[in-house]
């Protein structure tokens, strides 16, 4: 059965207040819609953990630094509701813009340090927008648990730090990246790829795996990085914004995997910006 869609905070609070009084555990899965199997894996994790599950759909303008990117972002509310039907979620919360950011809204949540690199450096203001909207969603839903994909690993760390620093009583779960059969990390932006670009896109993951394997074997990172970037550009990627090795806990820059590390990448292909990350070694 298609889950109920609500658009106002008052409706949401009526539901969640009753659940909390009954002692039920509430999980939230924040999304921007255009749901794919990666999102649905988060929904399943929430169902496995919580008594009640809320999926939120809100294309957040504050986390887009490129107006064209915001305009082109897929919006598929009807299809999304259909995909959620088999999970028997309790509520789909689809607030309008003026519910999230009413007139004269003047507050921004900003997390320092973790947001200075990679996505934060290339998308100014992006993580302020993420932290602000996620803070509001946590408070609006009154959830005890939230579910985010490791595909956006930097975002996951930012959200965890924000919740901890602001004493929001919520457990933020990181769930594994879900990939297509050819290795491409599932993303709503994949819908924007042309047929030809879709064939090329898995090369990003392939090159990252090659670099991670080399580093795990003790090879120097810089030559592996340079060779991978060259191969990506030769394959048709127009710009590799970054291909970096960072510490898994605080995103410190690493030249060698001397502590638990991840490889992060962002690259443009046929006008679509793809991001990915993978663990290095164990």
Secondary structure, DSSP 8 states (H G I E B T S, - for coil): ----EE--HHHHHHHHHHHHHTT--EEEEEE-S---HHHHHHHHHHHHH-SEEEEEE---GGG-S-HHHHHHS---HHHHHHHHGGGT-SEEE---HHHHS-TT--------STTSSTHHHHSTTHHHHHHHHHHHHHHHHT-SEEEEEGGGHHHHHHHHHHHHHTT---EEEEE---B-TTS-B--GGGGGS-HHHHHHHTHHHHHHHHHHHHHHTT--HHHHHHHHHHHHHHHT-SEEEEEEEEETTT--B-SS-SSSEEEEEEEEETTEEEEEEEE---
